[in-house]
């Protein structure tokens, strides 16, 4: 849970810095969110497969 909180806080800080500098994020928000979703889904899939193989 701590890793999620740290990730969220760092993301907000970076977002604020981007906003202050008027810099666009490197990826369109939808594309970035879909990429993150894919990463999380893949991570969970591996955990499920490991549990099934036990």
CHARMM-style PDB file with segment names, atoms N, HN, CA, C and O in Angstrom:
ATOM      1  N   UNK     1       0.824  -1.186   0.000  1.00  0.00      PROA
ATOM      2  CA  UNK     1       0.000   0.000   0.000  1.00  0.00      PROA
ATOM      3  C   UNK     1       0.872   1.255   0.000  1.00  0.00      PROA
ATOM      4  O   UNK     1       0.519   2.266  -0.607  1.00  0.00      PROA
ATOM      5  N   UNK     2       2.007   1.179   0.684  1.00  0.00      PROA
ATOM      6  HN  UNK     2       2.294   0.357   1.177  1.00  0.00      PROA
ATOM      7  CA  UNK     2       2.899   2.335   0.761  1.00  0.00      PROA
ATOM      8  C   UNK     2       3.407   2.710  -0.629  1.00  0.00      PROA
ATOM      9  O   UNK     2       3.526   3.893  -0.946  1.00  0.00      PROA
ATOM     10  N   UNK     3       3.706   1.712  -1.457  1.00  0.00      PROA
ATOM     11  HN  UNK     3       3.609   0.750  -1.199  1.00  0.00      PROA
ATOM     12  CA  UNK     3       4.205   1.981  -2.803  1.00  0.00      PROA
ATOM     13  C   UNK     3       3.161   2.727  -3.634  1.00  0.00      PROA
ATOM     14  O   UNK     3       3.505   3.611  -4.418  1.00  0.00      PROA
ATOM     15  N   UNK     4       1.884   2.369  -3.461  1.00  0.00      PROA
ATOM     16  HN  UNK     4       1.605   1.651  -2.824  1.00  0.00      PROA
ATOM     17  CA  UNK     4       0.815   3.050  -4.198  1.00  0.00      PROA
ATOM     18  C   UNK     4       0.711   4.510  -3.773  1.00  0.00      PROA
ATOM     19  O   UNK     4       0.541   5.398  -4.608  1.00  0.00      PROA
ATOM     20  N   UNK     5       0.811   4.747  -2.486  1.00  0.00      PROA
ATOM     21  HN  UNK     5       0.949   4.026  -1.808  1.00  0.00      PROA
ATOM     22  CA  UNK     5       0.722   6.110  -1.970  1.00  0.00      PROA
ATOM     23  C   UNK     5       1.899   6.951  -2.450  1.00  0.00      PROA
ATOM     24  O   UNK     5       1.719   8.091  -2.876  1.00  0.00      PROA
ATOM     25  N   UNK     6       3.089   6.394  -2.381  1.00  0.00      PROA
ATOM     26  HN  UNK     6       3.235   5.467  -2.035  1.00  0.00      PROA
ATOM     27  CA  UNK     6       4.280   7.111  -2.854  1.00  0.00      PROA
ATOM     28  C   UNK     6       4.147   7.410  -4.342  1.00  0.00      PROA
ATOM     29  O   UNK     6       4.456   8.519  -4.778  1.00  0.00      PROA
ATOM     30  N   UNK     7       3.699   6.453  -5.113  1.00  0.00      PROA
ATOM     31  HN  UNK     7       3.448   5.552  -4.759  1.00  0.00      PROA
ATOM     32  CA  UNK     7       3.523   6.640  -6.544  1.00  0.00      PROA
ATOM     33  C   UNK     7       2.519   7.748  -6.835  1.00  0.00      PROA
ATOM     34  O   UNK     7       2.745   8.587  -7.708  1.00  0.00      PROA
ATOM     35  N   UNK     8       1.419   7.747  -6.108  1.00  0.00      PROA
ATOM     36  HN  UNK     8       1.235   7.066  -5.399  1.00  0.00      PROA
ATOM     37  CA  UNK     8       0.402   8.779  -6.289  1.00  0.00      PROA
ATOM     38  C   UNK     8       0.951  10.164  -5.949  1.00  0.00      PROA
ATOM     39  O   UNK     8       0.748  11.118  -6.700  1.00  0.00      PROA
ATOM     40  N   UNK     9       1.640  10.268  -4.826  1.00  0.00      PROA
ATOM     41  HN  UNK     9       1.805   9.493  -4.216  1.00  0.00      PROA
ATOM     42  CA  UNK     9       2.191  11.557  -4.402  1.00  0.00      PROA
ATOM     43  C   UNK     9       3.211  12.070  -5.408  1.00  0.00      PROA
ATOM     44  O   UNK     9       3.188  13.247  -5.767  1.00  0.00      PROA
ATOM     45  N   UNK    10       4.098  11.207  -5.860  1.00  0.00      PROA
ATOM     46  HN  UNK    10       4.117  10.251  -5.568  1.00  0.00      PROA
ATOM     47  CA  UNK    10       5.103  11.617  -6.845  1.00  0.00      PROA
ATOM     48  C   UNK    10       4.418  12.026  -8.152  1.00  0.00      PROA
ATOM     49  O   UNK    10       4.824  13.004  -8.780  1.00  0.00      PROA
ATOM     50  N   UNK    11       3.403  11.300  -8.559  1.00  0.00      PROA
ATOM     51  HN  UNK    11       3.074  10.506  -8.048  1.00  0.00      PROA
ATOM     52  CA  UNK    11       2.667  11.653  -9.765  1.00  0.00      PROA
ATOM     53  C   UNK    11       2.016  13.021  -9.662  1.00  0.00      PROA
ATOM     54  O   UNK    11       2.040  13.801 -10.614  1.00  0.00      PROA
ATOM     55  N   UNK    12       1.434  13.310  -8.504  1.00  0.00      PROA
ATOM     56  HN  UNK    12       1.415  12.676  -7.730  1.00  0.00      PROA
ATOM     57  CA  UNK    12       0.810  14.619  -8.296  1.00  0.00      PROA
ATOM     58  C   UNK    12       1.872  15.715  -8.322  1.00  0.00      PROA
ATOM     59  O   UNK    12       1.656  16.771  -8.917  1.00  0.00      PROA
ATOM     60  N   UNK    13       3.004  15.477  -7.688  1.00  0.00      PROA
ATOM     61  HN  UNK    13       3.180  14.620  -7.205  1.00  0.00      PROA
ATOM     62  CA  UNK    13       4.084  16.469  -7.682  1.00  0.00      PROA
ATOM     63  C   UNK    13       4.561  16.749  -9.102  1.00  0.00      PROA
ATOM     64  O   UNK    13       4.728  17.907  -9.486  1.00  0.00      PROA
ATOM     65  N   UNK    14       4.778  15.705  -9.875  1.00  0.00      PROA
ATOM     66  HN  UNK    14       4.642  14.764  -9.563  1.00  0.00      PROA
ATOM     67  CA  UNK    14       5.213  15.878 -11.261  1.00  0.00      PROA
ATOM     68  C   UNK    14       4.144  16.608 -12.069  1.00  0.00      PROA
ATOM     69  O   UNK    14       4.464  17.465 -12.892  1.00  0.00      PROA
ATOM     70  N   UNK    15       2.880  16.271 -11.837  1.00  0.00      PROA
ATOM     71  HN  UNK    15       2.620  15.574 -11.169  1.00  0.00      PROA
ATOM     72  CA  UNK    15       1.790  16.956 -12.524  1.00  0.00      PROA
ATOM     73  C   UNK    15       1.756  18.439 -12.209  1.00  0.00      PROA
ATOM     74  O   UNK    15       1.520  19.263 -13.092  1.00  0.00      PROA
ATOM     75  N   UNK    16       1.993  18.780 -10.947  1.00  0.00      PROA
ATOM     76  HN  UNK    16       2.186  18.110 -10.230  1.00  0.00      PROA
ATOM     77  CA  UNK    16       2.024  20.187 -10.545  1.00  0.00      PROA
ATOM     78  C   UNK    16       3.199  20.905 -11.226  1.00  0.00      PROA
ATOM     79  O   UNK    16       3.048  22.024 -11.716  1.00  0.00      PROA
ATOM     80  N   UNK    17       4.355  20.258 -11.250  1.00  0.00      PROA
ATOM     81  HN  UNK    17       4.478  19.349 -10.851  1.00  0.00      PROA
ATOM     82  CA  UNK    17       5.523  20.863 -11.914  1.00  0.00      PROA
ATOM     83  C   UNK    17       5.243  21.063 -13.389  1.00  0.00      PROA
ATOM     84  O   UNK    17       5.550  22.122 -13.935  1.00  0.00      PROA
ATOM     85  N   UNK    18       4.663  20.063 -14.048  1.00  0.00      PROA
ATOM     86  HN  UNK    18       4.413  19.202 -13.603  1.00  0.00      PROA
ATOM     87  CA  UNK    18       4.305  20.190 -15.473  1.00  0.00      PROA
ATOM     88  C   UNK    18       3.348  21.362 -15.661  1.00  0.00      PROA
ATOM     89  O   UNK    18       3.495  22.145 -16.599  1.00  0.00      PROA
ATOM     90  N   UNK    19       2.367  21.479 -14.765  1.00  0.00      PROA
ATOM     91  HN  UNK    19       2.249  20.842 -14.003  1.00  0.00      PROA
ATOM     92  CA  UNK    19       1.397  22.559 -14.868  1.00  0.00      PROA
ATOM     93  C   UNK    19       2.038  23.922 -14.695  1.00  0.00      PROA
ATOM     94  O   UNK    19       1.724  24.859 -15.429  1.00  0.00      PROA
ATOM     95  N   UNK    20       2.939  24.035 -13.723  1.00  0.00      PROA
ATOM     96  HN  UNK    20       3.194  23.274 -13.127  1.00  0.00      PROA
ATOM     97  CA  UNK    20       3.610  25.306 -13.488  1.00  0.00      PROA
ATOM     98  C   UNK    20       4.498  25.708 -14.659  1.00  0.00      PROA
ATOM     99  O   UNK    20       4.591  26.886 -15.003  1.00  0.00      PROA
ATOM    100  N   UNK    21       5.145  24.723 -15.266  1.00  0.00      PROA
ATOM    101  HN  UNK    21       5.070  23.766 -14.987  1.00  0.00      PROA
ATOM    102  CA  UNK    21       6.026  24.998 -16.409  1.00  0.00      PROA
ATOM    103  C   UNK    21       5.266  25.034 -17.732  1.00  0.00      PROA
ATOM    104  O   UNK    21       5.844  25.319 -18.781  1.00  0.00      PROA
ATOM    105  N   UNK    22       3.967  24.745 -17.675  1.00  0.00      PROA
ATOM    106  HN  UNK    22       3.497  24.514 -16.823  1.00  0.00      PROA
ATOM    107  CA  UNK    22       3.114  24.693 -18.870  1.00  0.00      PROA
ATOM    108  C   UNK    22       3.675  23.729 -19.920  1.00  0.00      PROA
ATOM    109  O   UNK    22       3.710  24.021 -21.116  1.00  0.00      PROA
ATOM    110  N   UNK    23       4.109  22.578 -19.424  1.00  0.00      PROA
ATOM    111  HN  UNK    23       4.081  22.341 -18.453  1.00  0.00      PROA
ATOM    112  CA  UNK    23       4.643  21.525 -20.283  1.00  0.00      PROA
ATOM    113  C   UNK    23       3.561  20.458 -20.424  1.00  0.00      PROA
ATOM    114  O   UNK    23       2.926  20.081 -19.439  1.00  0.00      PROA
ATOM    115  N   UNK    24       3.357  19.982 -21.621  1.00  0.00      PROA
ATOM    116  HN  UNK    24       3.874  20.288 -22.421  1.00  0.00      PROA
ATOM    117  CA  UNK    24       2.401  18.894 -21.831  1.00  0.00      PROA
ATOM    118  C   UNK    24       3.040  17.586 -21.388  1.00  0.00      PROA
ATOM    119  O   UNK    24       4.253  17.410 -21.502  1.00  0.00      PROA
ATOM    120  N   UNK    25       2.223  16.669 -20.882  1.00  0.00      PROA
ATOM    121  HN  UNK    25       1.237  16.812 -20.789  1.00  0.00      PROA
ATOM    122  CA  UNK    25       2.753  15.367 -20.490  1.00  0.00      PROA
ATOM    123  C   UNK    25       3.275  14.659 -21.732  1.00  0.00      PROA
ATOM    124  O   UNK    25       2.787  14.907 -22.834  1.00  0.00      PROA
ATOM    125  N   UNK    26       4.263  13.779 -21.568  1.00  0.00      PROA
ATOM    126  HN  UNK    26       4.660  13.578 -20.673  1.00  0.00      PROA
ATOM    127  CA  UNK    26       4.892  13.121 -22.718  1.00  0.00      PROA
ATOM    128  C   UNK    26       3.941  12.247 -23.528  1.00  0.00      PROA
ATOM    129  O   UNK    26       4.185  12.004 -24.710  1.00  0.00      PROA
ATOM    130  N   UNK    27       2.887  11.782 -22.924  1.00  0.00      PROA
ATOM    131  HN  UNK    27       2.689  11.979 -21.964  1.00  0.00      PROA
ATOM    132  CA  UNK    27       1.929  10.929 -23.637  1.00  0.00      PROA
ATOM    133  C   UNK    27       0.527  11.478 -23.407  1.00  0.00      PROA
ATOM    134  O   UNK    27       0.249  12.050 -22.353  1.00  0.00      PROA
ATOM    135  N   UNK    28      -0.349  11.308 -24.376  1.00  0.00      PROA
ATOM    136  HN  UNK    28      -0.124  10.843 -25.232  1.00  0.00      PROA
ATOM    137  CA  UNK    28      -1.736  11.718 -24.130  1.00  0.00      PROA
ATOM    138  C   UNK    28      -2.276  10.987 -22.908  1.00  0.00      PROA
ATOM    139  O   UNK    28      -1.982   9.805 -22.730  1.00  0.00      PROA
ATOM    140  N   UNK    29      -3.052  11.647 -22.067  1.00  0.00      PROA
ATOM    141  HN  UNK    29      -3.291  12.608 -22.211  1.00  0.00      PROA
ATOM    142  CA  UNK    29      -3.509  11.028 -20.812  1.00  0.00      PROA
ATOM    143  C   UNK    29      -4.166   9.663 -20.997  1.00  0.00      PROA
ATOM    144  O   UNK    29      -3.917   8.752 -20.208  1.00  0.00      PROA
ATOM    145  N   UNK    30      -4.992   9.509 -22.013  1.00  0.00      PROA
ATOM    146  HN  UNK    30      -5.194  10.250 -22.654  1.00  0.00      PROA
ATOM    147  CA  UNK    30      -5.670   8.220 -22.210  1.00  0.00      PROA
ATOM    148  C   UNK    30      -4.664   7.126 -22.541  1.00  0.00      PROA
ATOM    149  O   UNK    30      -4.763   6.007 -22.039  1.00  0.00      PROA
ATOM    150  N   UNK    31      -3.700   7.457 -23.385  1.00  0.00      PROA
ATOM    151  HN  UNK    31      -3.619   8.367 -23.792  1.00  0.00      PROA
ATOM    152  CA  UNK    31      -2.681   6.474 -23.761  1.00  0.00      PROA
ATOM    153  C   UNK    31      -1.850   6.088 -22.537  1.00  0.00      PROA
ATOM    154  O   UNK    31      -1.557   4.911 -22.325  1.00  0.00      PROA
ATOM    155  N   UNK    32      -1.477   7.073 -21.745  1.00  0.00      PROA
ATOM    156  HN  UNK    32      -1.714   8.029 -21.917  1.00  0.00      PROA
ATOM    157  CA  UNK    32      -0.676   6.790 -20.550  1.00  0.00      PROA
ATOM    158  C   UNK    32      -1.458   5.925 -19.568  1.00  0.00      PROA
ATOM    159  O   UNK    32      -0.908   4.982 -19.000  1.00  0.00      PROA
ATOM    160  N   UNK    33      -2.728   6.236 -19.365  1.00  0.00      PROA
ATOM    161  HN  UNK    33      -3.175   7.003 -19.826  1.00  0.00      PROA
ATOM    162  CA  UNK    33      -3.538   5.447 -18.431  1.00  0.00      PROA
ATOM    163  C   UNK    33      -3.746   4.025 -18.930  1.00  0.00      PROA
ATOM    164  O   UNK    33      -3.730   3.083 -18.137  1.00  0.00      PROA
ATOM    165  N   UNK    34      -3.939   3.860 -20.220  1.00  0.00      PROA
ATOM    166  HN  UNK    34      -3.952   4.625 -20.863  1.00  0.00      PROA
ATOM    167  CA  UNK    34      -4.098   2.509 -20.768  1.00  0.00      PROA
ATOM    168  C   UNK    34      -2.803   1.712 -20.609  1.00  0.00      PROA
ATOM    169  O   UNK    34      -2.842   0.517 -20.318  1.00  0.00      PROA
ATOM    170  N   UNK    35      -1.669   2.364 -20.798  1.00  0.00      PROA
ATOM    171  HN  UNK    35      -1.637   3.335 -21.035  1.00  0.00      PROA
ATOM    172  CA  UNK    35      -0.387   1.690 -20.599  1.00  0.00      PROA
ATOM    173  C   UNK    35      -0.212   1.248 -19.157  1.00  0.00      PROA
ATOM    174  O   UNK    35       0.232   0.130 -18.896  1.00  0.00      PROA
ATOM    175  N   UNK    36      -0.557   2.120 -18.224  1.00  0.00      PROA
ATOM    176  HN  UNK    36      -0.917   3.029 -18.436  1.00  0.00      PROA
ATOM    177  CA  UNK    36      -0.465   1.761 -16.806  1.00  0.00      PROA
ATOM    178  C   UNK    36      -1.427   0.628 -16.464  1.00  0.00      PROA
ATOM    179  O   UNK    36      -1.083  -0.283 -15.711  1.00  0.00      PROA
ATOM    180  N   UNK    37      -2.634   0.693 -17.024  1.00  0.00      PROA
ATOM    181  HN  UNK    37      -2.914   1.433 -17.636  1.00  0.00      PROA
ATOM    182  CA  UNK    37      -3.602  -0.376 -16.793  1.00  0.00      PROA
ATOM    183  C   UNK    37      -3.064  -1.710 -17.300  1.00  0.00      PROA
ATOM    184  O   UNK    37      -3.201  -2.737 -16.634  1.00  0.00      PROA
ATOM    185  N   UNK    38      -2.453  -1.687 -18.479  1.00  0.00      PROA
ATOM    186  HN  UNK    38      -2.342  -0.853 -19.020  1.00  0.00      PROA
ATOM    187  CA  UNK    38      -1.870  -2.904 -19.036  1.00  0.00      PROA
ATOM    188  C   UNK    38      -0.763  -3.468 -18.160  1.00  0.00      PROA
ATOM    189  O   UNK    38      -0.658  -4.680 -17.973  1.00  0.00      PROA
ATOM    190  N   UNK    39       0.061  -2.574 -17.625  1.00  0.00      PROA
ATOM    191  HN  UNK    39      -0.024  -1.589 -17.777  1.00  0.00      PROA
ATOM    192  CA  UNK    39       1.137  -3.021 -16.733  1.00  0.00      PROA
ATOM    193  C   UNK    39       0.570  -3.676 -15.478  1.00  0.00      PROA
ATOM    194  O   UNK    39       1.041  -4.732 -15.056  1.00  0.00      PROA
ATOM    195  N   UNK    40      -0.441  -3.050 -14.886  1.00  0.00      PROA
ATOM    196  HN  UNK    40      -0.825  -2.192 -15.229  1.00  0.00      PROA
ATOM    197  CA  UNK    40      -1.049  -3.612 -13.678  1.00  0.00      PROA
ATOM    198  C   UNK    40      -1.747  -4.931 -13.961  1.00  0.00      PROA
ATOM    199  O   UNK    40      -1.661  -5.870 -13.170  1.00  0.00      PROA
ATOM    200  N   UNK    41      -2.440  -5.000 -15.094  1.00  0.00      PROA
ATOM    201  HN  UNK    41      -2.510  -4.237 -15.737  1.00  0.00      PROA
ATOM    202  CA  UNK    41      -3.126  -6.243 -15.458  1.00  0.00      PROA
ATOM    203  C   UNK    41      -2.116  -7.368 -15.668  1.00  0.00      PROA
ATOM    204  O   UNK    41      -2.337  -8.495 -15.223  1.00  0.00      PROA
ATOM    205  N   UNK    42      -1.023  -7.071 -16.336  1.00  0.00      PROA
ATOM    206  HN  UNK    42      -0.843  -6.156 -16.698  1.00  0.00      PROA
ATOM    207  CA  UNK    42       0.012  -8.079 -16.560  1.00  0.00      PROA
ATOM    208  C   UNK    42       0.629  -8.557 -15.258  1.00  0.00      PROA
ATOM    209  O   UNK    42       0.895  -9.747 -15.085  1.00  0.00      PROA
ATOM    210  N   UNK    43       0.851  -7.630 -14.349  1.00  0.00      PROA
ATOM    211  HN  UNK    43       0.635  -6.664 -14.489  1.00  0.00      PROA
ATOM    212  CA  UNK    43       1.416  -7.984 -13.047  1.00  0.00      PROA
ATOM    213  C   UNK    43       0.469  -8.903 -12.286  1.00  0.00      PROA
ATOM    214  O   UNK    43       0.899  -9.887 -11.684  1.00  0.00      PROA
ATOM    215  N   UNK    44      -0.823  -8.581 -12.314  1.00  0.00      PROA
ATOM    216  HN  UNK    44      -1.173  -7.782 -12.802  1.00  0.00      PROA
ATOM    217  CA  UNK    44      -1.814  -9.404 -11.621  1.00  0.00      PROA
ATOM    218  C   UNK    44      -1.965 -10.768 -12.291  1.00  0.00      PROA
ATOM    219  O   UNK    44      -2.170 -11.776 -11.614  1.00  0.00      PROA
ATOM    220  N   UNK    45      -1.866 -10.798 -13.608  1.00  0.00      PROA
ATOM    221  HN  UNK    45      -1.700  -9.979 -14.158  1.00  0.00      PROA
ATOM    222  CA  UNK    45      -1.974 -12.052 -14.338  1.00  0.00      PROA
ATOM    223  C   UNK    45      -0.868 -13.011 -13.922  1.00  0.00      PROA
ATOM    224  O   UNK    45      -1.122 -14.199 -13.720  1.00  0.00      PROA
ATOM    225  N   UNK    46       0.339 -12.515 -13.793  1.00  0.00      PROA
ATOM    226  HN  UNK    46       0.545 -11.550 -13.957  1.00  0.00      PROA
ATOM    227  CA  UNK    46       1.463 -13.361 -13.366  1.00  0.00      PROA
ATOM    228  C   UNK    46       1.195 -13.906 -11.965  1.00  0.00      PROA
ATOM    229  O   UNK    46       1.444 -15.082 -11.699  1.00  0.00      PROA
ATOM    230  N   UNK    47       0.689 -13.058 -11.067  1.00  0.00      PROA
ATOM    231  HN  UNK    47       0.487 -12.103 -11.283  1.00  0.00      PROA
ATOM    232  CA  UNK    47       0.398 -13.522  -9.705  1.00  0.00      PROA
ATOM    233  C   UNK    47      -0.666 -14.617  -9.714  1.00  0.00      PROA
ATOM    234  O   UNK    47      -0.553 -15.597  -8.977  1.00  0.00      PROA
ATOM    235  N   UNK    48      -1.690 -14.458 -10.537  1.00  0.00      PROA
ATOM    236  HN  UNK    48      -1.781 -13.662 -11.136  1.00  0.00      PROA
ATOM    237  CA  UNK    48      -2.762 -15.461 -10.625  1.00  0.00      PROA
ATOM    238  C   UNK    48      -2.201 -16.764 -11.193  1.00  0.00      PROA
ATOM    239  O   UNK    48      -2.493 -17.842 -10.676  1.00  0.00      PROA
ATOM    240  N   UNK    49      -1.408 -16.671 -12.240  1.00  0.00      PROA
ATOM    241  HN  UNK    49      -1.171 -15.796 -12.661  1.00  0.00      PROA
ATOM    242  CA  UNK    49      -0.834 -17.878 -12.847  1.00  0.00      PROA
ATOM    243  C   UNK    49       0.085 -18.614 -11.868  1.00  0.00      PROA
ATOM    244  O   UNK    49       0.074 -19.844 -11.814  1.00  0.00      PROA
ATOM    245  N   UNK    50       0.871 -17.874 -11.104  1.00  0.00      PROA
ATOM    246  HN  UNK    50       0.880 -16.875 -11.148  1.00  0.00      PROA
ATOM    247  CA  UNK    50       1.737 -18.516 -10.110  1.00  0.00      PROA
ATOM    248  C   UNK    50       0.906 -19.240  -9.051  1.00  0.00      PROA
ATOM    249  O   UNK    50       1.249 -20.346  -8.633  1.00  0.00      PROA
ATOM    250  N   UNK    51      -0.175 -18.615  -8.626  1.00  0.00      PROA
ATOM    251  HN  UNK    51      -0.453 -17.717  -8.966  1.00  0.00      PROA
ATOM    252  CA  UNK    51      -1.036 -19.233  -7.609  1.00  0.00      PROA
ATOM    253  C   UNK    51      -1.703 -20.489  -8.173  1.00  0.00      PROA
ATOM    254  O   UNK    51      -1.858 -21.477  -7.455  1.00  0.00      PROA
ATOM    255  N   UNK    52      -2.093 -20.466  -9.432  1.00  0.00      PROA
ATOM    256  HN  UNK    52      -1.967 -19.663 -10.015  1.00  0.00      PROA
ATOM    257  CA  UNK    52      -2.730 -21.635 -10.050  1.00  0.00      PROA
ATOM    258  C   UNK    52      -1.758 -22.797 -10.208  1.00  0.00      PROA
ATOM    259  O   UNK    52      -2.156 -23.958 -10.109  1.00  0.00      PROA
ATOM    260  N   UNK    53      -0.497 -22.494 -10.452  1.00  0.00      PROA
ATOM    261  HN  UNK    53      -0.174 -21.551 -10.532  1.00  0.00      PROA
ATOM    262  CA  UNK    53       0.500 -23.537 -10.645  1.00  0.00      PROA
ATOM    263  C   UNK    53       0.933 -24.186  -9.336  1.00  0.00      PROA
ATOM    264  O   UNK    53       1.542 -25.256  -9.352  1.00  0.00      PROA
ATOM    265  N   UNK    54       0.632 -23.563  -8.220  1.00  0.00      PROA
ATOM    266  HN  UNK    54       0.138 -22.694  -8.207  1.00  0.00      PROA
ATOM    267  CA  UNK    54       1.011 -24.130  -6.922  1.00  0.00      PROA
ATOM    268  C   UNK    54       0.100 -25.203  -6.488  1.00  0.00      PROA
ATOM    269  OT1 UNK    54       0.289 -25.778  -5.416  1.00  0.00      PROA
TER     270      UNK     54
END
